[in-house]
């Protein structure tokens, strides 16, 4: 059974794209078939996967507007996962979708023919609660929230949780909080430790045990168009995302027996 996970946080700079790309690569390393969808008009996940966003045609925009099939948009990456690229065209797609009927379900509709090919579909959302993010939440079964352990991050998390609850109630009853990932973590920061403890106290098992540390090699990898597992497999960042992939797989196993995907 395919698991569709949206990586979302309306606060920027929390490691959302870094998590999307490196989780996709780590799951691929674990012999899972993975599709990464770059739904952010900035196209950072596309570039970090080694694909030139300016040359990526057709891409997610054409797929959402049904000007191209999803199959035509998929490109393989060096990280071992498939990618539906994204760039600034997604902003135009969002505007055009505003006048469409069932606009919030378009992504779910276009993915239907190909989703069974994959064990995991990872969606990198924009840093806002936009129509693109709403499409991701409508298509997904789980939401993975990367967040820094700082005061204002808790406030943003509350808003996101309210959105998830609203989408679950009105559009997508399958949607749930997949987990909260602590990123850019510095154990020397007292505030970070306090916020981390609050998260664990409030969300319990939903907080991943894996903690992604601040890591120079992790920050360098996107400029080379490589996931951290290929750029520096021995780095602390690479080890953290391999650990996260292990947690994601273990959690999925406790929900249901793993079934093969369609060739």
C-alpha positions as CSV (number, residue, x, y, z in Angstrom):
1,X,0.0,0.0,0.0
2,X,1.3,3.5,-0.9
3,X,1.8,6.0,1.8
4,X,1.5,9.6,0.7
5,X,3.3,12.1,3.1
6,X,3.1,15.9,2.8
7,X,6.1,17.7,4.3
8,X,4.5,20.9,5.5
9,X,5.2,23.9,7.7
10,X,4.0,27.4,6.8
11,X,7.1,28.8,8.6
12,X,10.0,29.0,6.2
13,X,13.6,28.0,6.9
14,X,12.9,25.0,9.1
15,X,14.4,22.3,6.9
16,X,11.3,21.4,5.0
17,X,12.8,20.9,1.6
18,X,16.0,19.4,3.1
19,X,13.8,16.8,4.8
20,X,11.7,16.1,1.7
21,X,14.8,15.4,-0.5
22,X,16.8,13.5,2.0
23,X,13.9,11.4,3.3
24,X,13.1,10.5,-0.3
25,X,16.7,9.4,-0.9
26,X,17.0,7.6,2.4
27,X,13.8,5.6,1.7
28,X,15.1,4.8,-1.8
29,X,18.3,3.5,-0.1
30,X,16.1,1.2,1.9
31,X,14.8,-0.3,-1.3
32,X,11.5,1.5,-1.4
33,X,10.1,3.0,-4.6
34,X,9.7,6.7,-3.9
35,X,8.2,9.6,-5.8
36,X,9.1,13.2,-4.7
37,X,6.7,16.0,-5.8
38,X,8.1,19.5,-5.7
39,X,4.9,21.6,-5.0
40,X,6.8,24.7,-4.0
41,X,7.1,27.4,-6.7
42,X,10.7,28.1,-5.4
43,X,11.7,24.8,-6.9
44,X,14.3,24.1,-4.3
45,X,13.6,20.4,-4.0
46,X,14.0,20.1,-7.8
47,X,17.4,21.8,-7.7
48,X,18.5,19.9,-4.7
49,X,17.6,16.6,-6.5
50,X,20.0,17.6,-9.4
51,X,17.4,18.7,-11.8
52,X,17.5,22.2,-13.4
53,X,14.1,23.8,-12.6
54,X,14.3,26.2,-15.5
55,X,14.6,23.3,-18.0
56,X,12.1,21.0,-16.3
57,X,9.3,20.8,-18.9
58,X,6.7,19.5,-18.4
59,X,6.5,19.8,-14.7
60,X,4.0,19.9,-11.8
61,X,2.3,23.0,-13.3
62,X,1.3,21.2,-16.5
63,X,0.2,18.2,-14.5
64,X,-2.0,20.2,-12.2
65,X,-3.6,22.0,-15.2
66,X,-3.9,18.7,-17.1
67,X,-1.8,20.0,-19.9
68,X,0.4,17.0,-19.6
69,X,0.1,13.6,-17.9
70,X,1.8,12.8,-14.6
71,X,3.9,10.1,-16.4
72,X,5.3,12.8,-18.8
73,X,6.4,14.9,-15.8
74,X,8.3,12.2,-13.9
75,X,12.1,12.3,-14.1
76,X,14.6,9.9,-12.4
77,X,17.2,11.4,-10.0
78,X,20.7,10.4,-8.9
79,X,19.3,9.9,-5.4
80,X,17.4,6.8,-6.6
81,X,13.9,8.3,-6.4
82,X,11.6,9.7,-9.1
83,X,10.7,13.4,-9.2
84,X,7.9,15.6,-10.4
85,X,9.8,18.9,-10.7
86,X,8.4,22.3,-9.7
87,X,9.3,25.9,-10.4
88,X,7.7,29.4,-10.6
89,X,5.1,28.1,-13.0
90,X,3.3,26.6,-10.0
91,X,2.2,30.1,-9.0
92,X,0.4,30.4,-12.3
93,X,-1.1,27.0,-11.9
94,X,-2.4,28.0,-8.4
95,X,-4.1,31.2,-9.9
96,X,-5.7,29.3,-12.7
97,X,-7.0,26.6,-10.3
98,X,-8.8,29.2,-8.3
99,X,-11.8,29.2,-10.7
100,X,-11.9,25.4,-11.1
101,X,-14.5,23.1,-9.5
102,X,-13.0,20.7,-6.9
103,X,-9.7,22.7,-7.1
104,X,-8.4,21.3,-3.8
105,X,-8.6,17.7,-5.1
106,X,-6.7,18.2,-8.4
107,X,-3.4,16.7,-7.1
108,X,-5.2,13.6,-5.7
109,X,-7.0,13.1,-9.1
110,X,-3.9,13.3,-11.3
111,X,-1.9,11.0,-9.0
112,X,-4.5,8.3,-9.0
113,X,-3.2,6.5,-12.2
114,X,0.4,6.2,-11.0
115,X,0.4,6.2,-7.2
116,X,0.3,2.4,-6.8
117,X,3.8,2.1,-8.4
118,X,5.4,3.6,-5.3
119,X,5.8,2.6,-1.7
120,X,6.0,6.3,-0.7
121,X,5.0,9.6,-2.3
122,X,6.7,12.6,-0.6
123,X,5.2,16.1,-1.3
124,X,7.3,19.2,-0.6
125,X,4.8,21.9,0.2
126,X,5.3,25.7,-0.1
127,X,6.0,27.6,3.2
128,X,2.4,28.9,3.3
129,X,-1.2,27.5,3.8
130,X,-2.0,28.1,0.1
131,X,-4.1,26.2,-2.4
132,X,-1.0,24.2,-3.4
133,X,-0.6,23.1,0.3
134,X,-4.3,22.4,0.5
135,X,-4.0,20.1,-2.6
136,X,-1.1,18.3,-0.8
137,X,-3.1,17.8,2.4
138,X,-6.1,16.6,0.4
139,X,-3.9,14.0,-1.4
140,X,-1.9,12.9,1.6
141,X,-2.6,10.4,4.4
142,X,0.0,11.9,6.7
143,X,1.7,15.3,7.4
144,X,5.3,15.3,8.5
145,X,6.1,18.6,10.2
146,X,9.8,19.7,10.3
147,X,10.4,22.4,12.9
148,X,13.1,24.2,14.7
149,X,12.9,24.1,18.5
150,X,12.3,27.8,19.0
151,X,9.4,29.9,20.6
152,X,7.7,31.1,17.4
153,X,7.7,27.7,15.9
154,X,5.2,26.5,18.5
155,X,2.8,29.3,17.4
156,X,3.1,28.3,13.8
157,X,2.6,24.6,14.7
158,X,-0.8,25.5,16.3
159,X,-2.0,27.1,13.1
160,X,-0.9,24.1,11.0
161,X,-2.6,21.7,13.4
162,X,-5.9,23.6,13.0
163,X,-5.6,23.4,9.2
164,X,-4.9,19.7,9.3
165,X,-8.0,19.2,11.6
166,X,-10.1,21.3,9.2
167,X,-9.0,19.4,6.1
168,X,-9.6,16.0,7.9
169,X,-13.1,17.1,8.9
170,X,-14.2,18.6,5.6
171,X,-12.2,17.0,2.8
172,X,-9.9,14.2,3.7
173,X,-10.9,11.9,6.6
174,X,-7.7,9.8,6.2
175,X,-5.4,12.7,7.0
176,X,-3.4,12.5,10.2
177,X,-0.3,13.9,11.8
178,X,2.5,11.7,10.5
179,X,5.1,13.1,12.9
180,X,7.1,16.1,14.1
181,X,10.7,16.2,13.2
182,X,13.1,18.4,15.2
183,X,15.6,20.1,12.8
184,X,18.7,22.3,13.0
185,X,19.0,21.1,16.6
186,X,21.7,22.3,18.9
187,X,21.9,20.5,22.2
188,X,23.8,23.6,23.7
189,X,20.7,25.8,23.2
190,X,18.6,25.8,26.4
191,X,15.5,27.2,24.7
192,X,15.8,24.4,22.1
193,X,15.8,21.8,24.8
194,X,12.8,23.4,26.5
195,X,10.8,23.5,23.3
196,X,11.8,19.9,22.5
197,X,10.6,18.8,25.9
198,X,7.3,20.6,25.4
199,X,6.8,18.9,22.0
200,X,7.4,15.5,23.5
201,X,5.1,16.2,26.4
202,X,2.3,17.4,24.2
203,X,2.6,15.1,21.1
204,X,4.2,12.0,22.7
205,X,4.9,9.3,20.1
206,X,4.2,11.7,17.3
207,X,7.6,13.3,17.9
208,X,10.3,11.4,16.0
209,X,13.1,10.1,18.1
210,X,15.4,11.1,15.2
211,X,16.8,14.7,15.7
212,X,18.4,16.4,12.7
213,X,21.4,18.4,14.0
214,X,22.9,21.6,12.5
215,X,25.4,20.2,10.0
216,X,27.5,22.1,7.4
217,X,27.6,19.1,5.0
218,X,23.8,19.0,5.1
219,X,23.7,22.6,4.1
220,X,26.3,22.1,1.3
221,X,24.6,19.1,-0.4
222,X,21.8,21.0,-2.3
223,X,24.4,23.2,-4.1
224,X,25.8,20.0,-5.6
225,X,22.3,18.7,-6.6
226,X,22.8,15.7,-4.3
227,X,21.0,14.3,-1.3
228,X,23.2,14.1,1.8
229,X,23.4,10.3,1.6
230,X,25.4,10.7,-1.7
231,X,27.2,13.9,-0.9
232,X,28.6,12.7,2.5
233,X,27.2,9.5,3.7
234,X,29.3,9.6,6.9
235,X,28.1,13.0,8.0
236,X,25.8,13.5,11.0
237,X,23.1,14.8,8.7
238,X,23.1,11.7,6.5
239,X,23.0,9.4,9.6
240,X,20.0,11.4,10.9
241,X,17.9,11.1,7.7
242,X,18.7,7.4,7.4
243,X,17.4,7.1,11.0
244,X,14.3,9.0,10.1
245,X,13.6,6.7,7.1
246,X,13.9,3.8,9.5
247,X,11.4,5.3,11.8
248,X,9.0,6.1,9.0
249,X,9.2,2.5,7.8
250,X,8.7,1.0,11.2
251,X,5.7,3.2,11.9
252,X,4.1,2.1,8.6
253,X,4.7,-1.6,9.5
254,X,2.8,-1.2,12.8
255,X,-0.3,0.2,10.8
256,X,-0.5,-2.5,8.2
257,X,1.5,-5.3,6.5
258,X,3.6,-4.0,3.7
259,X,2.3,-5.0,0.3
260,X,4.2,-5.0,-3.0
261,X,3.7,-2.1,-5.4
262,X,2.6,-2.4,-9.0
263,X,5.5,-2.8,-11.4
